[in-house]
Amino acid sequence: MSVNKDDVRRIATLARIAEPADRLDALTGELNGILDWVEQLNEVDVDGVEPMTSAAPMKLPMRTDEISDGGKREAVLKNAPRSDDGFFVVPKSVE
């Protein structure tokens, strides 16, 4: 698969990226290089290879699923410009 200047112009428009016309040739080459690399990856035989999350086999640490308030109310409120009775005080936004 490859892209041409019209494809790059359309992709830039869809991504809302303003690219000058003189950059389209360079971007076309870069995108074609990326697509060529992806095609090379598709040639790799991965039959029988199990998905993994890490190169080293390990179990992810589990934590207990407990509901808590965090126990850091005072530390969090210390960062607030204003607080009252344990809550943030913010300017009124709706009359």
C-alpha positions, 0 to 999 in steps of 0.5 A, a space after each residue: 500500500 502506498 499513498 500519493 500527494 492527494 491522499 496526504 492532503 486528505 489525511 492532513 485535512 481530516 486531521 485538521 493539520 495545515 500543511 503547505 504544498 511544498 511539504 506534501 512530497 516529504 510527507 508522502 515519502 515519510 508515510 510511504 516509509 511507515 507503511 512499508 515498515 508495517 508491511 514488513 511486520 506483516 510478513 513475520 510468522 507469529 503462529 504459535 506465539 502467545 501474546 505477552 505483556 513483558 519480555 520477562 515472564 511475571 505476574 502483575 501485582 494484585 491489590 484488594 478491591 476496596 472502596 475508600 476515601 483515600 484518607 488524604 483529605 487534609 493533604 488534598 485540601 492544602 493545595 486548594 486556594 479556598 476550602 470550607 468544612 472539608 470541601 473545595 470552594 469555587 467561584 459560582 458559575 451559574 446564577 
